[in-house]
Amino acid sequence: MKIRTPLDRDDLKIRKKDRVLEVGSGHNPSYRSNVIVEKFIDTNYHRSGNVKLYPHQTFVNADGENLPFKDKEFDYVICTQVLEHVNDPVKFIHEQCRVAKRGYIETPSLIGEFLFPKVSHRWVILEIDAKLVLFEKSKMPGNYENNYGELFLNYLPYQSLPYKMLWLTEGNLMLNRYEWKDEIEFIVNPEDAYYSSFFNKKWNRGMSEKIFPPRSSSSEIFNLIRASLHLIKTKVNDKLNHHDSLSIEEYMKSKRYHSD
């Protein structure tokens, strides 16, 4: 079940002694992860850069739909910007829940997919009623040719503080941020009108409020203060705890690599 919506992946409820798996970390792994799983080593078709790792991490070349680990081998699993790529989301999600007790899934939202679509994305995803609802992108109406990722992903987050605060205070505007325990509630290609209408109909006020519930003024102020403190904390931690990552080639030379 869903337990919360983190501000970002630096706001996860990972305990100090937790053993952490990360699936599909690509060019931007979390330093907290103990084990990294990556399916594709020789192509960047599904990511924005070459695979990176930190020296303390163990790397496993494997498919997220068939993870080579025991049941509940990990306390926590991180999976960011991967679910929208997979061939079989049912199998992929079940594997996350099988190998870990808790975890975090992050994907582009429906609005995010419109603004920065990727050819490699197979699924458009929304969180509705604490469920991840996946809709096959090939069945979606709309234009997915114009990619504004350079503006919304690579420029504004680093140049505009108000935009950064928007990301932190409206957690599901561009991304789905879903922290879970025990199991993940999800639906794939919904056929009933309630869920499917979010993907193929014009949103009315009720639909908008379902995804972005109205908040009181006090809640707005609280969220703004919380986001501000988190942003300051993240910046300070980045300055005090800078870590250099390795390329996959450097990692393999370190003889820490093994394949399953």
Rosetta silent file (secondary structure, phi, psi, omega in degrees, C-alpha in Angstrom):
SEQUENCE: MKIRTPLDRDDLKIRKKDRVLEVGSGHNPSYRSNVIVEKFIDTNYHRSGNVKLYPHQTFVNADGENLPFKDKEFDYVICTQVLEHVNDPVKFIHEQCRVAKRGYIETPSLIGEFLFPKVSHRWVILEIDAKLVLFEKSKMPGNYENNYGELFLNYLPYQSLPYKMLWLTEGNLMLNRYEWKDEIEFIVNPEDAYYSSFFNKKWNRGMSEKIFPPRSSSSEIFNLIRASLHLIKTKVNDKLNHHDSLSIEEYMKSKRYHSD
SCORE:     score description
SCORE:     0.000 S_00000001
   1 L     0.000  154.920  176.678    0.000    0.000    0.000 S_00000001
   2 E   -72.045  137.727  178.174    1.055    3.588   -0.482 S_00000001
   3 E  -111.440  -26.532  179.136    2.418    5.206    2.668 S_00000001
   4 E  -172.438  168.477  172.334    3.343    8.723    1.499 S_00000001
   5 L  -110.187  102.271  179.290    4.341   11.078   -1.309 S_00000001
   6 L   -66.276  159.110  175.844    7.992   12.087   -0.755 S_00000001
   7 L   -66.976  -41.062  175.298    9.210   15.495   -1.858 S_00000001
   8 L  -166.586 -170.117 -175.383   11.841   13.778   -4.002 S_00000001
   9 L   -77.437   -3.461  171.317   14.204   10.817   -3.768 S_00000001
  10 L   -89.648    6.059 -176.556   16.245   12.634   -1.087 S_00000001
  11 L  -121.757   31.601 -176.524   13.173   12.456    1.154 S_00000001
  12 L   -89.127  149.999 -179.724   12.768    8.678    1.399 S_00000001
  13 L   -88.385   70.938  178.434   12.135    6.811    4.658 S_00000001
  14 L  -105.115  126.771 -178.956   15.212    4.596    4.517 S_00000001
  15 L   -81.096  161.407 -175.264   16.657    3.468    7.844 S_00000001
  16 L   -60.090  -37.829 -176.225   20.351    3.480    8.599 S_00000001
  17 L   -94.894    2.868 -179.234   20.659   -0.327    8.625 S_00000001
  18 L   -64.915  140.185  171.629   18.369   -0.978    5.649 S_00000001
  19 L   -93.315  121.790 -168.149   19.774   -2.993    2.759 S_00000001
  20 E  -115.900  129.379  174.033   18.778   -1.047   -0.353 S_00000001
  21 E  -104.422  143.505  172.422   18.352   -2.227   -3.935 S_00000001
  22 E  -127.223  126.900 -177.059   18.067    0.164   -6.888 S_00000001
  23 E  -107.442  120.294  177.944   16.607   -1.050  -10.183 S_00000001
  24 L    72.576   45.657 -177.154   17.469    0.840  -13.358 S_00000001
  25 L   -71.742  -25.929  176.461   19.582    3.593  -11.785 S_00000001
  26 L    59.627 -130.139 -175.865   21.229    4.464  -15.106 S_00000001
  27 L   -88.408   -0.361 -173.661   23.432    7.564  -15.063 S_00000001
  28 L  -138.632   65.868 -177.874   22.109    8.867  -11.730 S_00000001
  29 L   -71.807  154.609  172.679   22.229    6.242   -8.960 S_00000001
  30 L   -79.731  132.896 -179.385   21.289    6.985   -5.379 S_00000001
  31 L   -63.562  -25.771 -177.186   24.352    6.964   -3.121 S_00000001
  32 L   -73.693  -17.577 -177.490   22.300    5.180   -0.457 S_00000001
  33 L   -69.148  137.096  176.848   21.784    2.090   -2.646 S_00000001
  34 L   -90.308  -36.753 -178.161   23.814   -1.006   -1.756 S_00000001
  35 E  -127.341  133.790 -179.818   23.038   -3.032   -4.885 S_00000001
  36 E  -113.576  131.027  173.987   22.445   -1.673   -8.387 S_00000001
  37 E  -114.279  128.641  176.209   20.561   -3.560  -11.105 S_00000001
  38 E  -137.667  130.346 -178.596   20.815   -2.412  -14.703 S_00000001
  39 L   -81.167  -45.386 -174.717   19.510   -4.331  -17.707 S_00000001
  40 L  -105.024  121.874  179.765   21.173   -2.393  -20.528 S_00000001
  41 L  -104.051  -36.153 -169.859   24.903   -1.703  -20.383 S_00000001
  42 L   -97.920    3.419  179.628   25.811   -1.029  -24.013 S_00000001
  43 L  -141.465  143.670  177.523   22.991    1.323  -25.041 S_00000001
  44 L  -105.025   21.477 -178.578   21.557    4.579  -23.696 S_00000001
  45 L   -56.660  -36.429 -176.677   18.253    4.226  -25.564 S_00000001
  46 L   -97.064    4.698 -177.656   16.353    4.081  -22.269 S_00000001
  47 L  -145.913  176.303 -174.134   18.352    6.713  -20.380 S_00000001
  48 L  -100.242    1.934 -179.434   20.024   10.118  -20.729 S_00000001
  49 L  -170.341  176.166 -178.806   23.637    9.103  -20.115 S_00000001
  50 L   -68.623  152.822  179.365   26.116    6.309  -19.491 S_00000001
  51 L   -60.653  134.549  176.707   25.717    4.002  -16.481 S_00000001
  52 E  -125.156  151.414  175.749   27.338    5.346  -13.300 S_00000001
  53 E  -144.824  163.436  172.729   28.013    3.697   -9.946 S_00000001
  54 L  -101.944  151.329 -173.480   29.634    4.507   -6.635 S_00000001
  55 L   -55.855  -30.909 -175.758   32.618    2.439   -5.416 S_00000001
  56 L   -80.467   -7.738 -172.795   30.746    0.910   -2.457 S_00000001
  57 L   -89.369  150.362  174.394   27.912   -0.478   -4.594 S_00000001
  58 E   -99.722  129.793 -176.881   27.494   -3.996   -5.970 S_00000001
  59 E  -105.205  134.052  177.338   26.423   -4.134   -9.611 S_00000001
  60 E  -128.208  123.825  176.727   24.207   -6.834  -11.105 S_00000001
  61 E   -85.830  103.318 -174.720   23.378   -7.008  -14.806 S_00000001
  62 L  -154.868  166.525  178.952   19.771   -8.281  -14.752 S_00000001
  63 E   -93.344  130.868  179.820   16.218   -7.637  -15.953 S_00000001
  64 L   -63.060  -16.134  177.298   13.867   -5.916  -13.509 S_00000001
  65 L   -86.011  -10.199  178.749   11.126   -8.320  -14.557 S_00000001
  66 E  -144.210   76.453 -174.839   13.234  -11.289  -13.411 S_00000001
  67 L   -79.610  133.485 -176.291   15.362  -10.225  -10.458 S_00000001
  68 L   -85.432   51.394 -177.517   17.988  -12.754   -9.263 S_00000001
  69 L  -131.282  158.998  178.666   17.287  -12.248   -5.551 S_00000001
  70 L   -74.955  163.202  176.453   15.510  -14.119   -2.774 S_00000001
  71 L   -60.562  130.895  178.116   12.101  -13.102   -1.450 S_00000001
  72 L    53.765   36.873  177.993   12.372  -10.024    0.807 S_00000001
  73 L   -70.394  -23.210 -177.598   16.164   -9.999    0.461 S_00000001
  74 E  -118.045  151.381  176.105   16.104   -6.197    0.669 S_00000001
  75 E   -80.354  -29.385 -172.229   14.536   -3.792    3.115 S_00000001
  76 E  -150.867  141.935  175.521   13.960   -1.122    0.460 S_00000001
  77 E  -128.046  132.726  177.791   13.975   -0.850   -3.342 S_00000001
  78 E  -105.470  132.792  179.743   14.362    2.386   -5.332 S_00000001
  79 E  -143.631   98.090 -177.279   12.997    2.548   -8.866 S_00000001
  80 E  -114.601  129.781  175.643   13.039    5.966  -10.557 S_00000001
  81 L    58.765   43.444 -179.181   12.100    6.645  -14.176 S_00000001
  82 L  -125.789  -43.462 -172.096   11.966    2.947  -15.125 S_00000001
  83 H   -56.209  -34.572 -178.544    8.387    1.638  -14.904 S_00000001
  84 H   -67.690  -12.624 -178.353    7.280    3.680  -17.927 S_00000001
  85 H   -94.458  -21.384 -161.289    9.813    1.753  -20.080 S_00000001
  86 L   -73.924  155.730  177.929    9.062   -1.865  -19.196 S_00000001
  87 L   -75.541  -44.552 -175.834    7.470   -4.508  -21.418 S_00000001
  88 L  -124.325   90.346 -176.780    5.441   -6.214  -18.689 S_00000001
  89 H   -64.308  -30.282  179.274    4.558   -3.786  -15.864 S_00000001
  90 H   -63.081  -49.149 -179.727    2.608   -6.437  -13.935 S_00000001
  91 H   -65.519  -40.797 -179.682    5.629   -8.708  -13.725 S_00000001
  92 H   -61.801  -48.289 -179.175    7.965   -5.788  -13.029 S_00000001
  93 H   -65.387  -40.783  178.422    5.883   -4.455  -10.122 S_00000001
  94 H   -61.680  -35.348  178.341    5.420   -7.916   -8.640 S_00000001
  95 H   -67.432  -38.516  176.616    9.198   -8.385   -8.643 S_00000001
  96 H   -59.322  -45.087 -178.197    9.720   -5.134   -6.703 S_00000001
  97 H   -72.012  -27.845 -179.575    7.281   -6.329   -4.057 S_00000001
  98 H   -71.630  -43.976 -171.270    8.756   -9.819   -3.979 S_00000001
  99 H   -89.700  -12.648 -176.659   12.372   -8.853   -3.308 S_00000001
 100 E  -134.812  154.280  179.985   11.788   -5.873   -0.966 S_00000001
 101 E   -84.185  -31.832 -178.442    9.662   -4.989    2.039 S_00000001
 102 E  -144.394  169.231  178.542    9.283   -1.318    1.126 S_00000001
 103 E  -177.651 -176.326 -178.504   10.184    0.966   -1.703 S_00000001
 104 E  -139.767  128.522  174.635    9.837    4.038   -3.880 S_00000001
 105 E  -119.279  132.224  176.854    8.655    4.300   -7.473 S_00000001
 106 E  -129.370  132.007  178.038    8.984    7.496   -9.491 S_00000001
 107 E  -141.309  163.694  167.988    7.716    8.006  -13.039 S_00000001
 108 E   -62.028  146.047  172.163    6.668   10.899  -15.266 S_00000001
 109 L   -83.205  178.736  176.377    3.038   11.868  -14.712 S_00000001
 110 H   -58.482  -44.420  179.452    0.593   12.262  -17.578 S_00000001
 111 H   -66.030  -40.661  177.468    1.426   15.982  -17.747 S_00000001
 112 H   -60.726  -39.352 -179.545    5.131   15.225  -17.528 S_00000001
 113 H   -67.208  -32.490  175.102    4.868   12.794  -20.433 S_00000001
 114 H   -67.177  -39.270 -174.612    3.225   15.479  -22.567 S_00000001
 115 H   -80.363  -37.682 -179.798    5.989   17.990  -21.773 S_00000001
 116 L  -136.754   68.003 -178.877    9.026   15.720  -22.051 S_00000001
 117 L   -70.544  152.620  174.524    8.014   12.534  -23.878 S_00000001
 118 L  -125.463  140.264  178.856   10.529    9.812  -24.705 S_00000001
 119 L   -59.901  -32.074 -176.450   10.276    7.366  -27.588 S_00000001
 120 L   -78.105   -7.617  178.539   11.325    4.594  -25.193 S_00000001
 121 L   -79.856  124.910  179.433    8.368    5.224  -22.859 S_00000001
 122 L   -98.773  -20.145 -171.958    5.631    2.630  -23.356 S_00000001
 123 E  -128.580  139.641  167.745    3.309    3.718  -20.548 S_00000001
 124 E  -100.306  133.625 -168.495    1.647    6.909  -19.363 S_00000001
 125 E  -129.267  136.093  173.608    1.111    6.750  -15.604 S_00000001
 126 E  -130.463  147.805  169.943   -1.098    8.576  -13.117 S_00000001
 127 E   -95.800  116.658 -179.762   -1.624    8.071   -9.418 S_00000001
 128 E  -129.642  125.013  179.935   -5.380    7.881   -8.794 S_00000001
 129 L    55.487   42.794  178.540   -6.877    6.862   -5.439 S_00000001
 130 L    63.792   19.181  175.202   -3.426    5.790   -4.156 S_00000001
 131 E  -116.065  146.147  170.187   -3.060    3.429   -7.131 S_00000001
 132 E   -86.722  118.002 -178.103   -0.582    3.627   -9.985 S_00000001
 133 E  -108.850  118.615 -176.339   -2.695    3.537  -13.137 S_00000001
 134 E  -106.686  131.738  179.713   -0.798    2.656  -16.318 S_00000001
 135 E  -127.511  130.922 -176.605   -2.188    3.357  -19.773 S_00000001
 136 E   -62.650  124.910 -172.383   -0.459    2.234  -22.951 S_00000001
 137 H   -63.923  -30.404 -179.799    0.939    5.351  -24.619 S_00000001
 138 H   -64.543  -17.640  179.664    0.197    4.103  -28.133 S_00000001
 139 H   -96.206   -0.668 -175.996   -3.514    4.302  -27.235 S_00000001
 140 L   -84.411  141.642  170.242   -3.297    7.886  -25.961 S_00000001
 141 L   -77.961  160.395  174.417   -4.610   10.889  -27.902 S_00000001
 142 L   113.365  170.632 -176.769   -2.356   13.916  -28.283 S_00000001
 143 L   -98.457  117.697  177.614    0.981   15.048  -29.650 S_00000001
 144 L  -111.590   24.411 -178.516    4.066   13.370  -28.196 S_00000001
 145 L   -92.975  -34.710 -176.222    6.518   14.804  -30.726 S_00000001
 146 L   -84.944  110.062 -176.394    7.341   18.162  -29.099 S_00000001
 147 L  -102.845  113.216 -179.946    9.798   17.515  -26.270 S_00000001
 148 L  -101.666   25.770 -178.582   10.269   20.440  -23.879 S_00000001
 149 H   -61.888  -32.509  179.029   12.569   18.504  -21.566 S_00000001
 150 H   -59.737  -36.897  178.807   15.455   20.909  -22.136 S_00000001
 151 H   -78.993  -51.760 -170.610   13.346   23.636  -20.548 S_00000001
 152 H   -84.579  -19.855 -179.404   11.440   21.725  -17.857 S_00000001
 153 L  -108.719  -38.627 -170.486   14.116   19.194  -16.877 S_00000001
 154 L  -105.629  -15.093 -177.340   17.495   20.702  -17.671 S_00000001
 155 L  -114.087  -62.849 -174.290   17.034   24.458  -17.338 S_00000001
 156 H   -59.566  -38.912  179.588   14.263   25.650  -15.017 S_00000001
 157 H   -61.434  -20.970 -177.187   15.079   23.303  -12.083 S_00000001
 158 H  -106.865  -12.283 -175.871   18.550   24.869  -11.903 S_00000001
 159 H  -114.800  -17.142 -173.791   17.714   28.472  -12.857 S_00000001
 160 L  -126.934  110.662  177.647   14.339   29.169  -11.254 S_00000001
 161 H   -65.252  -43.175  176.919   13.729   28.859   -7.522 S_00000001
 162 H   -58.349  -37.652  178.703    9.938   29.360   -7.879 S_00000001
 163 H   -67.246  -41.969  177.545    9.848   26.506  -10.409 S_00000001
 164 H   -61.149  -40.662  178.797   11.868   24.265   -8.092 S_00000001
 165 H   -66.480  -33.051  176.019    9.466   25.064   -5.274 S_00000001
 166 H   -61.585  -43.108  178.484    6.554   24.183   -7.571 S_00000001
 167 H   -60.490  -39.313 -175.920    8.041   20.706   -8.076 S_00000001
 168 H   -78.641  -32.400 -176.530    8.399   20.242   -4.324 S_00000001
 169 H   -90.157  -27.240  175.326    4.991   21.603   -3.300 S_00000001
 170 L  -111.920   76.653 -168.484    2.952   20.016   -6.121 S_00000001
 171 L   -55.812  -33.335 -175.382    4.507   16.569   -5.921 S_00000001
 172 L  -106.162   20.912  179.411    2.493   14.890   -8.676 S_00000001
 173 L   -69.726  -55.590 -179.519    2.437   17.695  -11.231 S_00000001
 174 L  -100.359  -26.250 -174.319    5.304   16.436  -13.403 S_00000001
 175 E  -130.841  153.223  165.025    6.101   13.171  -11.619 S_00000001
 176 E   -94.539  124.351 -179.814    4.400   10.358   -9.761 S_00000001
 177 E  -122.057  110.176 -164.975    6.198    9.880   -6.433 S_00000001
 178 E  -131.877  103.222  175.949    4.984    6.760   -4.699 S_00000001
 179 E   -96.914  132.145 -170.505    6.478    5.348   -1.505 S_00000001
 180 E  -133.441  165.223  175.599    4.992    1.970   -0.574 S_00000001
 181 E  -139.796  136.215  175.738    5.084   -0.854    1.961 S_00000001
 182 L    74.196  -54.607 -178.816    4.271   -4.563    1.460 S_00000001
 183 L  -154.041  162.125  178.913    2.584   -4.150   -1.938 S_00000001
 184 L  -112.263  124.917  176.165    1.887   -1.688   -4.744 S_00000001
 185 L   -86.079  127.545 -176.759   -1.674   -1.091   -5.824 S_00000001
 186 E  -152.404  161.204  176.228   -1.874   -0.664   -9.586 S_00000001
 187 E  -136.515  136.770  178.158   -4.084   -1.003  -12.665 S_00000001
 188 E  -114.423  127.138  179.717   -2.880   -1.601  -16.241 S_00000001
 189 L    48.720   63.597 -178.834   -4.932   -0.361  -19.209 S_00000001
 190 L   -61.086  141.485  179.113   -8.154    0.312  -17.267 S_00000001
 191 L  -103.178  -22.036  179.897  -11.339   -0.286  -19.206 S_00000001
 192 L   -73.206  150.137 -172.439  -13.839    1.326  -16.838 S_00000001
 193 H   -63.209  -32.397 -176.289  -14.791    4.914  -17.618 S_00000001
 194 H   -59.692  -53.891 -177.684  -13.681    6.324  -14.264 S_00000001
 195 H   -77.394  -42.188 -175.446   -9.979    5.551  -14.656 S_00000001
 196 H   -66.704  -27.323 -178.342   -9.717    5.606  -18.453 S_00000001
 197 H   -62.459  -28.145  178.873  -11.303    9.073  -18.685 S_00000001
 198 H   -66.238  -21.635 -176.665   -8.195   10.614  -17.092 S_00000001
 199 H  -101.361  -24.716 -174.783   -6.211    9.414  -20.106 S_00000001
 200 H  -128.871    9.547  177.829   -8.554    9.970  -23.035 S_00000001
 201 L  -125.576  161.257  173.555  -10.992   12.725  -21.994 S_00000001
 202 L   -68.983  133.116 -179.715  -10.775   16.437  -21.264 S_00000001
 203 L   -73.656  132.363  170.342  -10.279   17.007  -17.539 S_00000001
 204 L   -97.688 -176.222 -176.522  -13.108   18.794  -15.735 S_00000001
 205 H   -63.238  -39.996  179.930  -12.826   20.466  -12.329 S_00000001
 206 H   -62.135  -40.735  178.761  -13.683   17.270  -10.459 S_00000001
 207 H   -66.966  -40.481  178.893  -10.940   15.321  -12.237 S_00000001
 208 H   -62.377  -41.957 -179.189   -8.422   18.091  -11.584 S_00000001
 209 H   -72.167  -23.878  175.791   -9.288   18.141   -7.887 S_00000001
 210 H   -66.349  -42.242 -179.722   -8.963   14.353   -7.715 S_00000001
 211 H   -80.618  -36.675 -179.501   -5.318   14.548   -8.812 S_00000001
 212 L  -125.503   81.246 -175.945   -4.592   17.861   -7.054 S_00000001
 213 L   -58.954  142.580  176.848   -6.908   18.073   -4.006 S_00000001
 214 L   -60.402  146.755  179.702   -7.744   21.584   -2.739 S_00000001
 215 L  -128.568  152.762  177.120   -5.742   22.714    0.291 S_00000001
 216 L   -75.075  165.889  178.600   -6.319   25.289    2.992 S_00000001
 217 H   -61.313  -39.166  179.656   -4.153   28.391    3.297 S_00000001
 218 H   -65.394  -38.049  177.392   -2.456   26.945    6.383 S_00000001
 219 H   -65.821  -38.713  178.485   -1.643   23.742    4.488 S_00000001
 220 H   -62.225  -43.907  179.974   -0.191   25.789    1.636 S_00000001
 221 H   -65.708  -42.810  178.321    2.052   27.715    4.020 S_00000001
 222 H   -60.197  -45.311 -179.609    3.131   24.495    5.756 S_00000001
 223 H   -63.819  -37.634  179.379    3.989   22.861    2.419 S_00000001
 224 H   -66.593  -43.095  178.980    5.966   25.920    1.331 S_00000001
 225 H   -65.861  -44.063  178.664    7.986   25.964    4.570 S_00000001
 226 H   -59.376  -45.401  179.931    8.568   22.195    4.396 S_00000001
 227 H   -65.024  -39.647  179.802    9.760   22.432    0.795 S_00000001
 228 H   -63.246  -45.583  179.484   12.051   25.383    1.614 S_00000001
 229 H   -65.047  -38.985  178.308   13.694   23.550    4.507 S_00000001
 230 H   -64.547  -41.057  179.764   14.122   20.416    2.397 S_00000001
 231 H   -63.210  -42.825  178.402   15.741   22.412   -0.408 S_00000001
 232 H   -64.211  -45.491  179.583   18.201   24.032    2.016 S_00000001
 233 H   -60.014  -43.048 -179.583   18.994   20.672    3.636 S_00000001
 234 H   -64.073  -42.566 -179.953   19.619   19.044    0.226 S_00000001
 235 H   -64.116  -42.303  179.628   21.940   21.851   -0.885 S_00000001
 236 H   -65.216  -44.824  179.174   23.941   21.677    2.353 S_00000001
 237 H   -62.139  -38.936  178.442   24.247   17.884    2.162 S_00000001
 238 H   -62.629  -37.369  179.835   25.413   18.092   -1.444 S_00000001
 239 H   -72.602  -40.880 -174.973   28.158   20.517   -0.420 S_00000001
 240 H   -84.048  -24.582 -174.179   29.272   18.585    2.658 S_00000001
 241 L  -127.692   55.230  179.276   28.915   15.047    1.292 S_00000001
 242 L   -75.705  133.824 -179.650   30.037   15.142   -2.315 S_00000001
 243 L  -127.971  135.844  178.897   30.743   11.697   -3.791 S_00000001
 244 L   -92.462  129.710  178.460   32.405   10.879   -7.097 S_00000001
 245 L   -91.264  167.798  178.836   30.812    8.145   -9.182 S_00000001
 246 E  -112.482  149.270  169.646   32.494    5.686  -11.548 S_00000001
 247 E   -72.778  163.767  179.659   31.709    4.880  -15.149 S_00000001
 248 H   -62.385  -33.372  177.918   30.674    1.300  -15.839 S_00000001
 249 H   -66.571  -43.494  177.526   34.086    0.738  -17.458 S_00000001
 250 H   -64.576  -37.995  179.792   35.911    1.999  -14.367 S_00000001
 251 H   -64.593  -46.344 -179.554   33.675   -0.111  -12.183 S_00000001
 252 H   -61.258  -36.879  178.962   34.344   -3.287  -14.143 S_00000001
 253 H   -66.793  -24.125  179.666   38.080   -2.674  -13.925 S_00000001
 254 L   -75.673   -5.543  176.412   37.731   -2.514  -10.160 S_00000001
 255 L    65.767   26.043  175.808   36.713   -6.219  -10.317 S_00000001
 256 L   -98.645   -4.190 -175.844   33.582   -5.661   -8.284 S_00000001
 257 L   -82.613  141.174  169.597   31.358   -6.527  -11.247 S_00000001
 258 E  -146.730  152.857 -177.275   29.529   -9.808  -11.625 S_00000001
 259 E  -115.146  141.216  177.903   26.744  -10.940  -13.968 S_00000001
 260 L  -117.376    0.000    0.000   23.685  -13.034  -13.149 S_00000001
